[in-house]
Amino acid sequence: MPEALIRPLPDTAFTPEQTAAYDRKIARDGRVTNMQRTLLHSVPSFDAYIGWYDLRDIVVPVFGERAIWIFCHTISAGTDCLICSTFFRRLLIDAGLSPETYEPSETERLLESLGRTFVAGGHGVDPATWSALRAGYTDEQLVALVSFGGLMVANNLFNNLLNPPLDEYLHDYRKPASVDA
């Protein structure tokens, strides 16, 4: 992996504002990743990207946790984001699923299709996919899902551009070189 263009901020370098943002994230999720420590160089940037978690808390009860993990993995693998695709590989593997061979439910198939649209630049949602989503979900739910997917892409781009180091707890979940996502 290429060298990080901006290193994650160590605890010893935090300003009071950065400490407060860090402490909020620890209280919420118990962990601050290398990507998030990199974002802490700019607390408004950190706060914007942490909004992903707020949308996650909205879409998971609607679509299901596994479906959302698959949606995020589809986007992250499609953008070739090492950190995010490995993070979602970990969730899938720890749930007993092979990211390469699981059998998706109908909802998961729809979210995979929509996720591929994000990777293809956001143009041309498959009409059958969109029709099925429209039939099963409200405008509010679909706006939250698309916004969540957009923030997933933003996370991927941030990681791909600045190359924060892969967190140690993810190392064993990296995709084998010979396996396609």
N, C-alpha and C positions, 0 to 999 in steps of 0.2 A: 504494500500500500504506500502511495506517495507520502511524503512528509506533510504534516499539518501546516497550512499556510498561516493560521493563527492558533496558538496553543490554548488548550483549556485553562481557565483561570484557577490558580490554586487558592485554597481557603485563606492562606496568609496574605493574599493580595486584595481581598474583598474590601470594598467601601461599605459603609453602613447600609446603603441602598441595595447593594449586591447581596450582603448578608441577609437582609430582610427577604429578598426574592428567593434566595437559596433556602432559607428556613421555611418559607411557605411551601416550596416544592417538596422538601423533605417531609413536612407535616402531611402533605397530601398523598404522596406516593412512596415515601421512604427511600428514594434514590434520586440523585442528580447525575445524569450521564455526562460523558465527555462532550457530547454535542451541546448539552445544556450549559455546561461550564464554559464552553466557547461562546455561547449566546450571552452569558452573563457579562461579557465585556460591554454590552449595551443592554441595560435593564429593560428599556422599552421593546427591544427586539426579543429578549427572553420572554417577556410577558405576552407578546404577540404569538410567538410559537407555542407557548404553553397553553394558549387558547385551544389547541388541538385536543387537549384532555377534556375541556368543557364540552366540545362537540362530541367527543367519544362517549361521554356520559349520556348524551342525548341519543345517539344512533345505536348504541349497543342494546338497550332495551327494545328498540323497534325491530332491528334486523337480526339480533343475536350476536353473541360474542364471537363465536367461531366464524360466522359470515363476515364480520367486520375484520377479523384477523386475516381472512383470506383476501378480502378487498384490499387491505393495506399491503399484504404480501404481493399481490398481483401488481399493484402500482410500484412498489419498491423494487421488486425484481425486474420489472419492465424499464425502470430508470437506471438499473444497475447500481443501486445504492447499497453498498456493502453494509453499512450500519443498520439501516432500516430493514432491509431484506433479511439480514441475520437476526435482528430482533424478532421479527414475525416468524421466521423459521423456528426460533426457540419456543415461542408460544405454541406453535402447531406441534412440534416434536414433543414438547412436555405434555401436551394433551393427547398424545398417542397417535398423532397423524404424521404420515410422511408427506412433506411438502411437494414431493414429486409424484405421488401415486394415490392420494386421497380421492375419495369419490364425493364430489360436491352435491349438496342438495340443490333444489331448484333456485332458492334464494341465493345461495352461494354462486351458482352459475350466472345469475343475473348480475351479481356484484363483480364477478370476474370480468364479465363483458363490459360493464361500465368502467371498471378499473383499467382495462386495456384502452378505453377511449381517452382516459387521462394521459396515458403513456403516448398515445398517438397525437398528442397536441390538443386534445379536447374537442376535436371536430368529428362530426359524423357518428353520434350515438346510434347504435344499431336500433332501427325502428321497432323490432320485435321486443328487444330488451326494454326500451323505454315504455312501450305499450304495457308490458307486463308490470313494470314498476309503477306506472300511473294507475293501473287497475288495483294494485294492492296497498298503495301508500298515499298519504296526503301530500299536498304541496309543501307544507311545513316540514314534513319528514324528508322529502326529497331534496329540498333546499339545504337542510342540515347535512344530508349525506353528501351532496355535491360540494358543499363548503368544506366538510371534513376531508373529502378526497383532495380538494385543492390545497388544504394545509398539509396533507400527506406529501403531495408533490413538492411543496415549498420546503418541507423537512428534507426530502431527498436531494433537492437542488443545493440546499445549504451544505449538506454533508458532502455531496459530490464536488462542490466548489472549494470548500475549505479543508476537507480531509481531516476532521477530528479523528484521533485514534479510536479504533474499535475498543469498546469497553471489555475488560478482562473477562467478565462473566459471559460474554458472547462468543469467545474464541472457539469453543468446542462445537458451536452450532453453524459455523461457516459452511456454505454450500461446497460440497466436493467439486473439484475442478472439472470432473468429467460428467457432472449432472447438470442438465438444463433446468432453470426455475420454472 
